[in-house]
């Protein structure tokens, strides 16, 4: 359902609640007014994305992918502030299947913008992992330093520390006649 339709329905239902209160049906008016508030809440927070995040936390990626699939045209169905988060969720889903193909979703999420700094740090940390998989050490270091700056609450500190240790392992590897040897 389009966001404009949600907004119109919420206003009509809230208006009906106010009208019921005006005619003296306070109980029904308050109930209908709260229902209008819930519909208005879905304008700002899409229920499909909330359910997909729930299933991602439970590590049920099939169900999360199913709920994200219900969003057919994210530009019409989501609020503009949610576009970056939608691409972040798509990137997280794609990184479980094919990690190197998820890069475009993370970059698009960063370009669209996200308000929470730990989500920005998560996207940059994922991009650092992709850059390490491609053996692009300079880009990986850049994304790691940006991720550590954006992780203000230190929610991803352990993952950043682990990624830096893996980067140090990349330094220890040395090319020896077409192969790599670890010291």
C-alpha positions as semicolon CSV with decimal commas, in nm:
position;residue;x (nm);y (nm);z (nm)
1;X;0,000;0,000;0,000
2;X;0,132;0,342;-0,092
3;X;0,235;0,581;0,183
4;X;-0,003;0,846;0,054
5;X;-0,295;0,604;0,088
6;X;-0,186;0,520;0,445
7;X;-0,177;0,888;0,532
8;X;-0,523;0,952;0,388
9;X;-0,673;0,650;0,568
10;X;-0,512;0,757;0,897
11;X;-0,655;1,108;0,866
12;X;-1,005;0,976;0,782
13;X;-1,003;0,730;1,073
14;X;-0,871;0,992;1,317
15;X;-1,136;1,234;1,193
16;X;-1,402;0,969;1,253
17;X;-1,270;0,927;1,607
18;X;-1,292;1,300;1,671
19;X;-1,645;1,304;1,528
20;X;-1,755;1,016;1,753
21;X;-1,616;1,203;2,055
22;X;-1,801;1,515;1,939
23;X;-2,133;1,327;1,934
24;X;-2,077;1,192;2,284
25;X;-1,954;0,841;2,208
26;X;-1,631;0,884;2,402
27;X;-1,536;0,518;2,433
28;X;-1,575;0,444;2,063
29;X;-1,419;0,776;1,968
30;X;-1,103;0,712;2,168
31;X;-1,077;0,356;2,032
32;X;-1,113;0,473;1,670
33;X;-0,869;0,758;1,735
34;X;-0,605;0,507;1,858
35;X;-0,664;0,290;1,552
36;X;-0,602;0,599;1,337
37;X;-0,281;0,658;1,533
38;X;-0,164;0,304;1,462
39;X;-0,232;0,349;1,092
40;X;-0,039;0,677;1,104
41;X;0,247;0,495;1,278
42;X;0,277;0,257;0,979
43;X;0,344;0,566;0,766
44;X;0,670;0,624;0,954
45;X;0,764;0,261;1,032
46;X;0,677;0,003;0,768
47;X;0,547;-0,318;0,921
48;X;0,718;-0,538;0,661
49;X;1,060;-0,398;0,752
50;X;0,995;-0,437;1,125
51;X;0,893;-0,802;1,082
52;X;1,192;-0,866;0,853
53;X;1,427;-0,721;1,117
54;X;1,265;-0,946;1,377
55;X;1,329;-1,255;1,166
56;X;1,686;-1,143;1,093
57;X;1,752;-1,122;1,467
58;X;1,610;-1,473;1,505
59;X;1,838;-1,578;1,215
60;X;1,547;-1,699;1,003
61;X;1,660;-1,552;0,672
62;X;1,394;-1,728;0,463
63;X;1,111;-1,555;0,650
64;X;1,298;-1,223;0,653
65;X;1,348;-1,247;0,278
66;X;0,980;-1,327;0,236
67;X;0,874;-1,016;0,430
68;X;1,122;-0,793;0,247
69;X;0,986;-0,933;-0,079
70;X;0,645;-0,786;0,005
71;X;0,792;-0,440;-0,051
72;X;0,766;-0,417;-0,428
73;X;0,840;-0,048;-0,487
74;X;1,027;0,089;-0,189
75;X;1,019;0,449;-0,314
76;X;0,639;0,455;-0,295
77;X;0,582;0,220;-0,004
78;X;0,843;0,353;0,238
79;X;0,906;0,689;0,395
80;X;1,213;0,863;0,250
81;X;1,403;0,812;0,577
82;X;1,362;0,434;0,543
83;X;1,515;0,395;0,196
84;X;1,868;0,355;0,335
85;X;1,756;0,102;0,596
86;X;1,574;-0,100;0,330
87;X;1,892;-0,125;0,124
88;X;2,089;-0,213;0,438
89;X;1,851;-0,501;0,507
90;X;1,875;-0,616;0,146
91;X;2,254;-0,604;0,173
92;X;2,251;-0,809;0,493
93;X;2,024;-1,065;0,330
94;X;2,237;-1,082;0,015
95;X;2,561;-1,107;0,217
96;X;2,439;-1,437;0,359
97;X;2,390;-1,578;0,008
98;X;2,660;-1,410;-0,202
99;X;2,880;-1,168;-0,004
100;X;3,047;-1,001;-0,301
101;X;2,712;-0,916;-0,463
102;X;2,588;-0,730;-0,155
103;X;2,833;-0,442;-0,204
104;X;2,593;-0,242;-0,421
105;X;2,322;-0,252;-0,153
106;X;2,555;-0,128;0,121
107;X;2,687;0,153;-0,097
108;X;2,334;0,256;-0,191
109;X;2,232;0,250;0,177
110;X;2,520;0,481;0,261
111;X;2,436;0,716;-0,027
112;X;2,069;0,734;0,074
113;X;2,165;0,799;0,434
114;X;2,071;0,652;0,769
115;X;2,011;0,840;1,092
116;X;2,154;0,588;1,338
117;X;2,531;0,591;1,346
118;X;2,567;0,224;1,438
119;X;2,379;0,127;1,119
120;X;2,618;0,342;0,915
121;X;2,906;0,170;1,095
122;X;2,754;-0,171;1,016
123;X;2,732;-0,087;0,646
124;X;3,093;0,037;0,641
125;X;3,213;-0,268;0,833
126;X;3,042;-0,492;0,579
127;X;3,203;-0,299;0,296
128;X;3,540;-0,342;0,467
129;X;3,483;-0,719;0,477
130;X;3,397;-0,719;0,107
131;X;3,709;-0,515;0,028
132;X;3,921;-0,762;0,225
133;X;3,768;-1,049;0,030
134;X;3,869;-0,870;-0,289
135;X;4,222;-0,821;-0,149
136;X;4,186;-0,442;-0,157
137;X;4,365;-0,356;0,165
138;X;4,362;0,023;0,128
139;X;3,986;0,039;0,078
140;X;3,930;-0,205;0,365
141;X;4,141;0,012;0,599
142;X;3,949;0,322;0,493
143;X;3,611;0,158;0,564
144;X;3,736;0,017;0,895
145;X;3,856;0,356;1,018
146;X;3,527;0,517;0,913
147;X;3,331;0,238;1,083
148;X;3,523;0,285;1,409
149;X;3,449;0,660;1,395
150;X;3,079;0,600;1,332
151;X;3,049;0,337;1,605
152;X;3,003;0,590;1,885
153;X;2,836;0,351;2,129
154;X;3,097;0,079;2,064
155;X;2,833;-0,174;1,959
156;X;3,057;-0,313;1,684
157;X;3,389;-0,276;1,867
158;X;3,453;-0,653;1,883
159;X;3,381;-0,701;1,512
160;X;3,606;-0,407;1,419
161;X;3,885;-0,546;1,638
162;X;3,847;-0,890;1,478
163;X;3,853;-0,737;1,129
164;X;4,174;-0,547;1,213
165;X;4,332;-0,872;1,331
166;X;4,237;-1,035;1,002
167;X;4,391;-0,740;0,822
168;X;4,714;-0,798;1,013
169;X;4,706;-1,158;0,892
170;X;4,686;-1,027;0,535
171;X;5,011;-0,838;0,598
172;X;5,185;-1,158;0,710
173;X;5,096;-1,341;0,392
174;X;5,360;-1,319;0,128
175;X;5,343;-1,417;-0,237
176;X;5,567;-1,710;-0,317
177;X;5,565;-1,830;-0,678
178;X;5,194;-1,811;-0,748
179;X;5,082;-1,916;-0,399
180;X;5,062;-1,771;-0,054
181;X;5,254;-1,884;0,246
182;X;5,165;-1,791;0,602
183;X;5,434;-1,724;0,858
